[in-house]
Amino acid sequence: MSDRGKILTKTIITLALLLFLAYQMDLGELVAILLSANPILILLATLVHVLSVFLSVFRWRTVLVNFDIHIDFSPLAKITFIGFFFNLFLPSGIGGDFFRAYYLSKRKERGMSTTLTTTVLERSAGLCALLVIGTLFASIENIRVEGIPLLYVFVVLVTLYLLGNLMLFHSWTHRRISSFLRNRHLQQIEAKMELVYGGLRRLLGNRSSMIMALLLSLIIQLLAVVIVWIAALAIDIHAPFGIFLIFVPLINLSIMVPLTINGIGLRESLFYLLFSQIGFPVEMAVSLSLVTFSVYLLTALPGSILYSLYKREEHLDEIVAEVELSVEDVG
């Protein structure tokens, strides 16, 4: 499917989900809830999110050293914030991770495949942390959606995650997949898989780096839960913190699937689906999603400022154009 076709499909799904939600709720009540939100708590949630972004910079550095890429914290933080800004506002052109990898490859004169691999490994650590948190607390709280225990959902997701890693990184299966790709003349895909495989082996070989990356991922994902919990308090939603430890990982895992633009519509629908199970009306659930998204928007502001300040000095406009062409080639 062409890029235009993908964008059109995402737009249609986004609008369909938003129209469905609008039909389900009282828009006047939604506006009233949003206007009543506590700005101090929203600011607090934003500060927590900024902290989590800084921690993600430390996590990325932990992975980068295993590829012999050494960079100071300050420029890496700048790259990360600009990437976060792109991730929110330019989803059709470039993703934040792709920009981070491309910009770092330019700055450190390393291959794009290498720097992109570091972001893949970083995200894999985050995914692992999400699954650990969600599965652990879903086993404690017996919460069902349409009669299905959420623990079963997490068990399926964990199984898929483990099978995926086994297929890619177990030596026997890795050799079989590599052979299959070579026989099908898919050497480019096989080369990228080899790079990720080699990078993970390096990370696993450095036990301290691996433990640090996983520990930071757990803290980052716990902070993601705290952000939504604070956002809930801002609009007078009071629910046990353990509920957020189940719902937020499931929502964050689900919106990784690029079905809608920036997760809009899908995110709100998931908040409604889950929080309605504990008695909250659609207006409260959607309001919580929108307040949470506003926290992400506020966190993206430093990235927009940094982009404006440095785009001429570091030729960011040219880099963005090159990244867009690279994304089209990948697609």
C-alpha positions in Angstrom: 0.0 0.0 0.0 1.3 3.5 -0.9 2.0 6.1 1.8 -1.1 8.0 0.8 -3.2 4.9 1.0 -1.8 4.2 4.5 -2.6 7.8 5.6 -6.1 7.6 4.2 -6.8 4.3 5.9 -5.6 5.6 9.2 -7.6 8.8 8.8 -10.8 6.8 8.1 -10.3 4.5 11.1 -9.5 7.5 13.3 -12.7 9.4 12.2 -14.8 6.3 12.6 -13.7 5.7 16.1 -14.1 9.3 17.1 -17.6 9.4 15.6 -18.5 6.2 17.5 -17.4 7.8 20.8 -19.2 11.1 20.0 -22.4 9.1 19.5 -21.9 7.3 22.8 -21.4 10.4 25.0 -22.7 13.8 26.1 -20.3 16.3 24.5 -21.4 19.0 26.9 -20.5 16.8 29.9 -17.1 16.0 28.3 -16.3 19.7 27.9 -17.4 20.4 31.5 -15.1 17.6 32.8 -12.1 18.9 30.8 -12.7 22.5 32.0 -12.7 21.3 35.6 -9.3 19.7 35.3 -6.8 20.7 37.9 -3.9 22.6 36.1 -1.5 22.0 38.9 -1.9 18.2 38.6 -1.6 18.4 34.8 1.7 20.3 35.2 2.9 17.7 37.8 2.1 14.9 35.3 4.0 16.8 32.6 7.1 17.1 34.9 6.9 13.4 35.6 6.8 12.7 31.9 9.8 15.0 31.3 11.6 13.0 33.9 10.8 9.7 32.1 12.1 11.2 28.8 15.4 12.0 30.5 15.5 8.4 31.9 15.0 7.1 28.3 18.0 9.1 27.3 20.1 7.3 29.9 18.6 4.0 28.6 19.6 4.8 25.1 23.1 5.6 26.1 23.3 2.3 28.0 22.5 0.5 24.7 24.8 2.7 22.5 28.0 2.0 24.4 27.6 -1.7 23.3 28.0 -0.5 19.7 31.0 1.6 20.6 28.9 4.8 20.2 29.8 7.4 22.8 27.9 10.7 23.0 27.4 13.2 25.8 24.0 13.3 27.6 23.1 16.8 26.4 23.1 16.3 22.6 21.5 12.9 23.0 18.7 14.5 25.1 18.2 17.1 22.4 17.9 14.4 19.8 15.4 12.6 22.0 13.2 15.6 22.6 13.1 16.5 18.9 12.3 12.9 18.1 9.5 12.9 20.6 8.1 16.1 19.0 8.2 14.5 15.5 6.6 11.4 16.9 3.5 13.4 18.0 3.2 15.9 15.2 4.7 14.3 12.1 3.4 10.7 12.1 2.8 10.5 8.4 6.3 11.6 7.4 8.8 10.3 10.0 8.7 8.6 13.3 10.6 9.9 16.3 12.8 6.7 16.6 13.6 6.9 12.9 14.6 10.6 13.2 16.8 9.8 16.3 18.6 7.0 14.5 19.1 9.0 11.4 20.3 12.2 13.2 22.7 10.2 15.4 24.1 8.3 12.3 24.9 11.7 10.8 26.4 13.2 13.9 28.6 10.2 14.8 29.2 9.1 11.1 27.9 5.6 11.7 25.6 3.5 9.5 21.9 4.2 9.8 21.3 0.4 10.3 23.5 0.4 13.4 21.8 3.4 15.1 18.4 2.2 14.2 19.2 -1.1 15.8 20.0 0.6 19.1 16.5 2.2 19.1 14.9 -1.2 18.3 16.7 -2.8 21.3 15.8 0.1 23.5 12.1 -0.3 22.5 12.3 -4.0 23.1 13.5 -3.4 26.7 10.5 -1.1 27.2 8.1 -3.6 25.7 9.5 -6.2 28.1 8.9 -3.9 31.1 5.3 -3.2 30.0 4.5 -6.9 29.8 6.1 -7.6 33.2 4.2 -4.8 34.9 0.8 -5.6 33.3 1.1 -9.4 33.7 2.1 -9.2 37.3 -0.7 -6.9 38.4 -3.3 -8.6 36.2 -2.5 -11.8 38.1 -3.4 -10.0 41.3 -6.5 -8.2 40.2 -9.2 -10.3 38.6 -10.5 -7.8 36.0 -12.5 -9.0 33.0 -13.4 -7.3 29.7 -16.5 -8.8 28.0 -16.0 -11.8 30.3 -12.4 -12.3 29.4 -9.8 -12.0 32.2 -7.2 -9.5 31.3 -4.5 -11.9 32.7 -5.3 -14.1 29.7 -4.7 -11.2 27.3 -1.3 -10.5 28.9 -0.4 -14.2 28.8 -1.0 -14.3 25.1 1.0 -11.1 24.6 3.9 -12.4 26.7 3.8 -15.7 24.7 4.0 -13.8 21.4 6.8 -11.7 22.7 8.9 -14.7 23.8 8.2 -16.6 20.6 9.2 -13.6 18.5 12.5 -13.2 20.4 13.1 -17.0 20.2 12.6 -17.0 16.5 15.0 -14.1 16.0 17.6 -14.7 18.6 17.8 -18.4 19.4 20.9 -19.7 17.5 19.1 -22.6 15.8 16.0 -20.7 14.7 18.1 -17.7 13.7 20.2 -19.9 11.3 17.1 -21.3 9.8 15.4 -17.9 9.2 18.7 -16.5 7.8 18.9 -19.4 5.4 15.3 -19.0 4.4 15.8 -15.3 3.6 19.0 -15.9 1.6 17.3 -18.6 -0.4 14.5 -16.2 -1.2 17.1 -13.6 -2.3 16.1 -11.3 0.7 19.6 -10.5 1.6 18.8 -6.9 2.7 16.3 -8.1 5.3 18.7 -10.8 6.4 21.4 -8.2 6.9 19.2 -6.0 9.0 18.2 -9.1 11.1 21.8 -10.0 11.6 22.5 -6.5 12.8 19.8 -6.6 15.4 20.8 -10.2 16.4 24.4 -9.1 16.8 23.4 -6.0 18.8 21.3 -8.1 21.2 24.1 -10.6 21.6 26.4 -7.7 22.6 23.9 -6.4 25.0 23.3 -9.8 26.6 27.1 -10.2 26.8 27.4 -7.1 28.9 25.3 -8.1 31.9 25.5 -4.7 33.6 24.2 -2.9 30.5 21.4 -5.3 30.1 20.3 -5.1 33.7 20.6 -1.3 33.6 18.5 -1.1 30.4 15.8 -3.3 31.9 15.8 -1.5 35.2 15.4 1.9 33.5 12.7 0.5 31.4 10.7 -0.7 34.4 11.1 2.8 36.0 10.0 4.5 32.8 6.9 2.3 32.4 6.0 2.7 36.1 6.2 6.5 35.6 3.9 6.1 32.5 1.4 4.6 34.9 1.9 7.4 37.5 1.3 10.0 34.7 -2.1 8.6 33.9 -3.0 8.2 37.6 -2.2 11.9 38.2 -4.2 12.8 35.1 -7.1 10.9 36.6 -6.8 12.7 39.9 -6.8 16.0 37.9 -10.4 15.3 36.7 -11.5 13.7 40.0 -11.3 10.1 39.0 -10.4 8.0 42.0 -9.5 4.4 41.4 -7.0 2.0 43.0 -3.5 2.5 41.7 -3.3 -1.2 40.9 -6.0 -0.7 38.2 -3.8 1.7 36.4 -0.9 -0.8 36.6 -3.0 -3.1 34.5 -4.9 -0.7 32.2 -2.0 1.6 31.2 0.4 -1.1 30.0 -2.5 -2.7 28.0 -3.3 0.7 26.4 0.3 1.5 25.6 0.8 -1.9 24.1 -2.3 -1.6 21.9 -1.5 1.9 20.5 1.9 0.6 19.3 -0.1 -0.9 16.5 -0.3 2.0 13.9 -4.0 1.7 13.1 -4.9 5.4 13.6 -3.1 8.8 13.4 -1.0 9.2 16.5 -3.2 6.6 18.2 -6.1 9.2 18.3 -9.4 7.5 18.5 -7.9 4.1 19.3 -6.5 5.5 22.6 -9.8 7.0 23.6 -11.7 3.9 22.7 -9.4 1.7 24.8 -9.8 4.1 27.8 -13.5 3.8 27.4 -13.5 0.0 27.0 -11.3 -0.6 30.1 -12.5 2.1 32.5 -16.1 1.4 31.8 -15.4 -2.1 33.4 -14.9 -0.4 36.8 -18.0 1.9 36.5 -16.7 5.1 34.9 -18.9 6.6 32.2 -17.7 7.2 28.7 -17.3 11.0 29.3 -14.9 10.4 32.2 -12.9 7.8 30.3 -12.4 9.9 27.2 -11.6 12.9 29.3 -8.9 11.0 31.0 -7.4 10.0 27.6 -7.5 13.6 26.4 -5.9 15.0 29.5 -3.2 12.3 29.3 -2.6 13.3 25.6 -2.4 16.9 26.6 0.5 15.9 29.0 2.3 14.4 26.0 1.7 17.6 24.0 3.2 19.7 26.7 6.2 17.4 27.0 6.7 17.8 23.2 7.1 21.6 23.5 10.8 21.5 24.4 11.3 19.4 21.2 9.6 22.0 19.1 11.7 24.8 20.7 14.9 22.9 20.2 14.0 22.1 16.6 13.4 25.8 16.0 16.6 26.9 17.6 18.9 24.3 16.0 17.4 23.5 12.6 19.5 26.1 10.8 22.7 25.6 12.8 22.6 21.8 12.4 20.8 21.6 9.0 17.9 19.8 10.6 15.6 20.8 7.7 17.9 18.9 5.3 18.1 15.9 7.7 14.3 15.8 8.0 13.9 15.8 4.2 16.5 13.0 3.9 14.7 11.0 6.6 11.4 11.4 4.8 13.0 10.0 1.7 14.5 7.1 3.7 11.1 6.3 5.2 9.5 6.2 1.7 12.3 3.8 0.6 11.7 1.5 3.6 7.9 1.6 2.9 
